[in-house]
Structure formats: C-alpha cells, structure tokens
Amino acid sequence: GPSLSLNTTLTYSLSNDGLTDYTFLDSNGVLNTTYDNFLHSKVLSLNQFVMWNITTTTRFNLNGGASYSDYKVARTGDHNYGFQAYAFGGIQQTLPWRVKINLHGGGATGRYSLQGKSANFYFYRLSINKSFFKQDRMTVNVFAGNFLHRYHHFTNATTTDTYRNISRTRVDFLRFG
C-alpha cells in the first residue's frame, strides 16, 4: 500500500584552513593554478529526500536541497559567496504485464567556489522497460533523454582582481538507447 519516507538534514560547516585550488597571474604574466590550506569557509545547507509509494504501482522520489556558501582567503583577497540549489526526482508507473514507465530528471544552479561559479544544468529521461523469464533474469529497456533540447550550453567563470576567465561549452546531451 501507500507509504512515505522523508529525511531532512540541516548542516553548518566552518573551516579556517581548508584546502582549495586557486589561480593567480604571476609577475611574468603566466597564469598559475595551485592548492593551499588557507580557505576560510562557511556553508549552511538544507537537504530533503522523499520516497513516496503513492499506490502499489506508482512510486515518486525527490532529492533536493539548497545551501549558502561563503569562501574567503585573506592572503589573496579573494572572497566569493552565494546561494545554490539542486533537485533530482522521478516517477515510476507499473502498467499491466509489469511494463514500467519511468520519468526522471533534475538540475542544479551553479556552484560557488573561491574564485568563481560553475554553470547551471538540467536533464530529463523517459524510459520503458519490461523484465522477462523466471526471477526477471532479462530486462529490455528503451530510453530517450534530453530529446527536446539536444544541446546544453554551459558558462563557467573565474574572476580575481588580476584576471577573468570565462569558459563557454556546448555539450550534446541527447541520449537514446
């Protein structure tokens, strides 16, 4: 029958000597990327997981969260902060003859780092499968993903007092199988 599972976590983390990568322009004009244990970070996160068996043939799940991050390095003068969020979920319906239809997807806003922010992203997938033989020893699965918007464009940025790097990428997310 119907059942519902929930799990919620609220976390706060603080670090005064965290390891981080950072990039700088040296006196010769050469861009350097390295690591050091000098990151001061504060992160507050709220995460939620939901699994709901709505009926004996319908199941729903959701995993999502949001956080606020604040990153600072006094020695370099770098400071970056902001909100980010994510959500991933799906619904599964079992039809007659034990044919299963699944729709799932998710996405996230860009994540903050000491010197920049990554790109937002999203995805979705529709699949139909059927298991055969004793103990479901063989399953045939047909799926399609990201078929409405084949290409995704991503922009990642790194910004400091001495330089700015913007990276733009186009990725083919179309999937069939």
C-alpha positions in Angstrom: 0.0 0.0 0.0 0.9 3.7 0.1 4.0 4.6 2.2 6.0 7.8 2.6 9.6 8.2 3.7 11.2 11.6 4.5 14.6 12.6 5.5 15.7 16.2 6.2 19.1 17.4 7.2 20.3 20.9 8.2 24.0 21.2 8.4 26.5 24.0 9.0 30.2 23.7 8.4 33.0 26.0 9.2 36.7 25.7 8.3 39.6 28.1 8.9 42.3 26.2 7.0 40.5 24.3 4.2 42.3 23.1 1.1 41.4 25.0 -2.0 42.6 25.4 -5.5 43.2 29.0 -6.7 44.5 30.7 -9.8 46.7 33.7 -10.0 48.7 35.7 -12.5 52.4 35.8 -11.6 54.9 38.6 -12.3 55.8 37.2 -15.7 52.2 37.2 -16.8 51.8 33.4 -16.5 48.6 32.0 -15.2 49.2 29.6 -12.4 46.8 27.2 -10.7 47.8 25.5 -7.4 46.4 24.5 -4.0 46.9 25.7 -0.4 45.4 25.2 3.0 44.2 28.8 3.6 40.5 28.7 2.8 38.1 30.2 5.3 34.6 28.7 4.5 31.2 28.8 6.0 28.4 26.6 4.4 24.8 26.3 5.6 22.8 23.5 3.8 19.3 22.1 3.9 18.6 18.8 2.1 15.5 16.8 1.7 14.8 13.3 0.5 11.3 12.0 -0.2 10.3 8.5 -1.3 6.5 8.1 -1.8 4.9 4.8 -2.9 1.6 6.5 -3.9 0.0 3.2 -4.8 1.3 -0.3 -5.3 2.1 0.6 -9.0 3.2 4.3 -8.6 6.4 5.5 -7.0 7.7 9.0 -6.6 11.1 10.2 -5.3 12.7 13.6 -4.8 16.1 14.6 -3.6 16.7 18.3 -3.3 18.4 20.9 -1.3 19.8 24.4 -1.1 22.8 26.0 0.5 24.6 29.2 1.1 28.4 29.2 0.8 30.9 31.9 1.8 34.5 31.4 0.8 37.3 33.8 1.7 41.1 33.9 1.7 42.6 36.9 3.4 46.1 36.4 2.0 44.9 36.7 -1.7 42.0 39.0 -1.0 39.6 36.5 -2.8 36.0 36.4 -1.5 33.0 34.7 -3.1 29.6 33.7 -1.8 26.1 32.8 -2.9 23.1 30.5 -2.9 22.9 27.3 -4.8 20.2 24.7 -5.1 19.6 21.3 -6.7 16.7 18.9 -7.3 16.6 15.4 -8.7 13.5 13.3 -8.9 11.4 10.8 -10.7 8.2 8.9 -11.0 7.7 5.3 -11.9 4.4 3.7 -13.1 4.0 0.0 -13.4 1.5 -0.9 -16.2 -0.3 -4.2 -16.9 2.1 -7.0 -17.9 4.7 -5.5 -15.5 5.8 -2.9 -18.1 7.4 0.1 -16.2 7.5 3.7 -17.4 10.0 5.9 -15.7 10.3 9.7 -16.0 13.1 11.3 -14.1 15.3 14.3 -14.2 16.9 17.1 -12.3 19.1 20.1 -12.3 21.2 22.4 -10.2 22.1 26.0 -10.1 25.8 26.8 -10.5 28.0 26.0 -7.5 30.2 28.7 -6.0 33.9 28.3 -5.4 36.6 30.7 -4.1 37.1 32.4 -7.4 34.0 31.6 -9.5 30.8 29.9 -10.2 30.1 26.8 -12.3 27.2 26.6 -14.8 23.6 25.7 -14.2 22.4 22.4 -15.6 19.4 20.2 -16.0 18.5 16.8 -17.6 15.5 14.5 -18.1 14.9 11.0 -19.3 12.0 8.8 -20.2 12.3 5.0 -20.2 10.1 2.0 -20.7 11.2 -1.4 -19.6 10.0 -5.0 -19.2 11.5 -7.9 -17.5 11.3 -11.5 -18.7 11.9 -15.0 -17.6 11.9 -16.5 -14.1 13.2 -14.1 -11.5 13.3 -11.3 -14.1 16.7 -12.6 -15.5 16.5 -10.3 -18.6 15.2 -6.8 -18.8 14.6 -4.9 -22.1 14.9 -1.1 -21.6 14.2 1.6 -24.2 15.0 5.2 -23.2 15.4 8.7 -24.5 16.9 11.6 -22.7 17.1 15.4 -23.3 15.3 15.0 -26.6 13.5 18.4 -26.6 16.7 20.4 -26.2 19.6 18.4 -27.6 22.4 20.8 -26.8 23.2 22.4 -23.5 25.4 25.5 -23.2 27.5 26.0 -20.1 29.3 29.1 -18.9 31.9 28.8 -16.1 33.5 31.9 -14.7 36.7 32.5 -12.7 37.2 36.1 -11.5 40.0 37.7 -9.5 41.5 41.2 -9.1 44.0 40.5 -11.8 42.2 38.4 -14.4 38.9 37.0 -15.6 38.4 33.7 -17.3 35.0 32.8 -19.0 34.6 29.3 -20.4 31.7 28.6 -22.7 31.0 25.0 -23.7 28.3 23.3 -25.8 27.5 19.7 -24.9 25.3 17.2 -26.8 23.0 15.8 -24.1 20.8 13.8 -26.4 20.6 10.1 -25.4 18.7 7.2 -26.9 19.1 3.5 -26.2 
